[in-house]
């Protein structure tokens, strides 16, 4: 055999050798990532979402991808989590886009829509009506890949130490509230402050704040907030449902083989099912516990709700006028919600008894 053909055959063999075993090499490679939540380690919400997700990834990957689940503040401050993922300081986080409103206004309505989505419809918009693409478009600017989404459900409008009977009583008061809702109540004369979850009990107990908006009944109960805020405002106009996302640094994402990327997506879907069932059941039980404890409820009047809704539209329109993507996302959400309201008439069997 000539030297020429010998060289050709060796080159071909080497090419085949390098190409075929590559997938096998991926199967042997192991990855170790860190993921931080915005609630403490051991909190029921953490256990039934991020901890569950990390465990599912470990099992589905056969240990090839292990994600260490960290609680609030363990690695970085809570409100710095997305920046930390963007820079690669930590690889992953459980996050919500509305906490990024400061650097990107569209995050405000990608994470929640006051007077907007409830439960299942949010996920339908996310998966089937462009929501997923809009969120990724935003985070492409920050070196972040959005693995998938799950939900936190209907929230309490506010709790306080003293009776609050409507908007008039809220004027001039200091309220812990974040994101778009904070800007809406500011329009109505309320002073706002942003505090991480771990500081809420003490802030309300000591009177640093007069009232606070935080989360669902089960989460509020688990933080003991009923002990320092027995007066409960309803309905949760500001956050009828919020979108929670699992995010990962893009460089860390790109290092993963395709099968592990798929496992992360599937594990997020499983996390949604887990928290959707756990969270709703836990919220209903916690609401009963709050009432049994002696918490007092007050519902905003129709007149107050109308004023809040008008303030909402004013704030959203300001953002839409400045940001084409914000305008596009808001239009997409309202179009979808109109379609779903018409469709829901099919099963609207309410009647006066």
Secondary structure, DSSP 8 states (H G I E B T S, - for coil): --HHHHHHHHHHHHHHHHHHHHHHHHHH--EEEEEE-SS-TT-HHHIIIIIHHHHHHHHHTTTSEEEEEE-TTSSS-GGGHHHHHHHTSSSEEEE-GGGGTTT-TTHHHHHB-TT---THHHHHHHHHSSHHHHHHHHHGGGTEEEEEEEEE----SEEESS---SHHHHTT-EEE--HHHHHHHHHTT-EEE---GGGHHHHHHHTSSSEE----HHHHHHTTGGGT--EEEE--GGGSSEEEEEEEEHHHHHHS-HHHHHHHHHHHHHHHHHHHHHHHHHHHHHHHHHHHHT-EEEE--HHHHHHHHHHHHHHHHHHHHH-HHHHHHHHHHHHHHHHHHHHHGGG------
